[in-house]
Amino acid sequence: MKTVVLKFGGTSVGSIDRIKKVCTIIASYKKKRNRVVVISSAMSGVTNELVNKSKLISNSFNDAEYDTLLSTGEQASCALIAGRLIHNGYKARSWMSWQIPIITDGPYSCARINKVVVKNLKNYLKNGGIPIITGFQGINSEYRLTTIGRSGSDATAIMLAKFIKADECIIYTDVDGVYTTDPRQYKNARKIKKIFYDEMLEMASLGSKVMQPTSVQDAKLNNIDIQVKSSFVSKPGTLITDSKKAFSDQIITGISSTKNDAKITIEGVKDRPGVAACIFKPLSNNLINVDMVVQNISLNGKETDLTFTIKSEDLKKTEKLINKNKKISYKKLSFDKNVSKVSIIGVGMITTPGITYRMFKALASKKINIQVISTSEIKISVLVSAKNVKKAVAVLHKEFKLD
Amino acid sequence: MKTVVLKFGGTSVGSIDRIKKVCTIIASYKKKRNRVVVISSAMSGVTNELVNKSKLISNSFNDAEYDTLLSTGEQASCALIAGRLIHNGYKARSWMSWQIPIITDGPYSCARINKVVVKNLKNYLKNGGIPIITGFQGINSEYRLTTIGRSGSDATAIMLAKFIKADECIIYTDVDGVYTTDPRQYKNARKIKKIFYDEMLEMASLGSKVMQPTSVQDAKLNNIDIQVKSSFVSKPGTLITDSKKAFSDQIITGISSTKNDAKITIEGVKDRPGVAACIFKPLSNNLINVDMVVQNISLNGKETDLTFTIKSEDLKKTEKLINKNKKISYKKLSFDKNVSKVSIIGVGMITTPGITYRMFKALASKKINIQVISTSEIKISVLVSAKNVKKAVAVLHKEFKLD
């Protein structure tokens, strides 16, 4: 008998009708004589409503109370799912994080699941019950409710799968899988059948909204295979798995592009050891994330140019911080909000030479100028003018045979 | 240093602005160097919304899941109150029933509080903290959430006051106290400064909506003085207390009247031992509550007339049950929906003779016909035509010097 963990996101349980639909999906697994564990998020909209209430109460609402407030969302959706399954004749019950318990470490609102005590759950499963477990939350050593950040329900599902030694972990969401590139941007985008953790990590942090990078990281660390599926349409989804488990002849798995990037160039910076650190320290202190960085070779040994990218929402703050930074001197500060980062991702590039060349050649064939380049083992990113993004994605999608 | 328990009802915390107001009230107690324990209901409307969701999921929604679902309401309001108090610079935190714990007995949805473990709460109070406790709920021996029925937050406050040995227990609600009679019906109604448990029990069960009879009974059993106050206006409320504690020269404390009563008369019933039981058994089996009952003396020794009152919503069902009751025979079944019960209540009548006479004389002076009479030690009720209710309340209010 297989044990399967099913996780339903907020939109999947976003209305009474959708909860009924979800219960049909749950029942379909149960009918196959599976042991079924369900993790649910709050009904979509509910969490935002609670967040709004907290903001009206205080512009610096207490973290611990915030977590207690938000935890009610999953409690309600789990009770409704269990109630529906019981109505349909199944043995089911809701389990709150504190009833299991799911034990967390770390600060409120961004805690991490440390341990799941599965003894009672296992007995319940053995007796044919379907536990409906609150995602996104746990209790800390002070016996208080903690939440594990937005999309934390995925993390709950992965940790449940780990501790209960599940055979499968299926994430039901409002998209039907991971695509080679954004299907809204490029009509030839294809669903990826199988993607490796590392590729998914690069996809996620580059703009693919299917799963949060931390959850993918959790799955990778615990070696849990994840299937991402839609709860609205019955179609195969995407398997996220370990690259050691399977061979793939696909070199490039996906192409992602970003919006809302901004490029900053500081010209004529006095070049001395530690100058980059001097520039970036105040940004880091202000939680501004610097992404791509290029520093030109200093020609005269005295001055250099520094270019980097940030989120465009941080642009004003960044300008101010550089202007009032007395530890650096420079000639000119300029910025460009009309830029976008296009990346190709695939573990295949580790063993396949010439990928960078093919990428640059393809872009050149469409006269797309590359402003900044950054690479990792399984990813090559280029910064291009925002007006060229669509064209860039299209030519790369073709070049790497993803169409 | 005094320990005071403050309970806030659903309308008192019915919006963000009202929660802020409630926090001002809580702060005013804390500033007097009191130890303050707060019990809160769910924001008004929230519970009904959850009930509606459960109904859409199933017309026989599981009890245990129902309690888990409804419990989220108080969890959210307590987190919001605690968040506001912290924002205002107070040491406060929300305490869920399972964190304390508040232990209940009995079935889901109408459990009773059995025990409150106050050790941690007492330490917290000693250190100056304000605990904000979820009303209306607890956990049972299976470690699952239970609710204690509508208005159960009053019961939570009373049991907290008992276990924490509070000096005062104040119920903040949307009315500013208990009145001699319904102020909407009779403009000369006065607020009662002090009312005894037994009187309040009669008032409550006769239509006064201030507190549920079970909560008054809890207060009586545990000898907890209750003050009922409005959270909207700052005025003295009503003290509900033990008649042994104080002497009162008031004979009649209040006058209540009902709506939605119906009178049923069965004429020519064959009179034999057990005939009343035969009539009432199927009603009781169908949870129909019979209130006032009058049986005429059987003149010929063979037949009698039986009159009784029920809630008018039960009228159709009652008619059917009597019609198909084969254990009785009678000549005629008639009913009257235009009746109302008017009652005078007061512990003073135990020691004061002539109250019944004064009541009947007053009603007669206004030509109000009495259809049925029922009495207890501290209450006299009469059934009158619905059109006479206002007149009856007015003349009795004057007669017993309540104006």
Chai-1 contact restraints between the chains, C-beta under 6 A:
chainA,res_idxA,chainB,res_idxB,connection_type,confidence,min_distance_angstrom,max_distance_angstrom,comment,restraint_id
A,I16,B,L56,contact,1.0,0.0,6.0,A-B,restraint_1
A,L56,B,I16,contact,1.0,0.0,6.0,A-B,restraint_2
A,I57,B,L80,contact,1.0,0.0,6.0,A-B,restraint_3
A,I57,B,G83,contact,1.0,0.0,6.0,A-B,restraint_4
A,I57,B,R84,contact,1.0,0.0,6.0,A-B,restraint_5
A,S58,B,G83,contact,1.0,0.0,6.0,A-B,restraint_6
A,S58,B,H87,contact,1.0,0.0,6.0,A-B,restraint_7
A,F61,B,G83,contact,1.0,0.0,6.0,A-B,restraint_8
A,N62,B,G83,contact,1.0,0.0,6.0,A-B,restraint_9
A,N62,B,I86,contact,1.0,0.0,6.0,A-B,restraint_10
A,E65,B,A79,contact,1.0,0.0,6.0,A-B,restraint_11
A,E65,B,A82,contact,1.0,0.0,6.0,A-B,restraint_12
A,E65,B,G83,contact,1.0,0.0,6.0,A-B,restraint_13
A,E65,B,S94,contact,1.0,0.0,6.0,A-B,restraint_14
A,T68,B,A79,contact,1.0,0.0,6.0,A-B,restraint_15
A,T68,B,S94,contact,1.0,0.0,6.0,A-B,restraint_16
A,L69,B,A76,contact,1.0,0.0,6.0,A-B,restraint_17
A,L69,B,A79,contact,1.0,0.0,6.0,A-B,restraint_18
A,T72,B,T72,contact,1.0,0.0,6.0,A-B,restraint_19
A,T72,B,Q75,contact,1.0,0.0,6.0,A-B,restraint_20
A,T72,B,A76,contact,1.0,0.0,6.0,A-B,restraint_21
A,Q75,B,T72,contact,1.0,0.0,6.0,A-B,restraint_22
A,A76,B,L69,contact,1.0,0.0,6.0,A-B,restraint_23
A,A76,B,T72,contact,1.0,0.0,6.0,A-B,restraint_24
A,A79,B,E65,contact,1.0,0.0,6.0,A-B,restraint_25
A,A79,B,T68,contact,1.0,0.0,6.0,A-B,restraint_26
A,A79,B,L69,contact,1.0,0.0,6.0,A-B,restraint_27
A,L80,B,I57,contact,1.0,0.0,6.0,A-B,restraint_28
A,A82,B,E65,contact,1.0,0.0,6.0,A-B,restraint_29
A,G83,B,I57,contact,1.0,0.0,6.0,A-B,restraint_30
A,G83,B,S58,contact,1.0,0.0,6.0,A-B,restraint_31
A,G83,B,F61,contact,1.0,0.0,6.0,A-B,restraint_32
A,G83,B,N62,contact,1.0,0.0,6.0,A-B,restraint_33
A,G83,B,E65,contact,1.0,0.0,6.0,A-B,restraint_34
A,R84,B,I57,contact,1.0,0.0,6.0,A-B,restraint_35
A,I86,B,N62,contact,1.0,0.0,6.0,A-B,restraint_36
A,H87,B,S58,contact,1.0,0.0,6.0,A-B,restraint_37
A,S94,B,E65,contact,1.0,0.0,6.0,A-B,restraint_38
A,S94,B,T68,contact,1.0,0.0,6.0,A-B,restraint_39
A,Q99,B,Y143,contact,1.0,0.0,6.0,A-B,restraint_40
A,Y143,B,Q99,contact,1.0,0.0,6.0,A-B,restraint_41
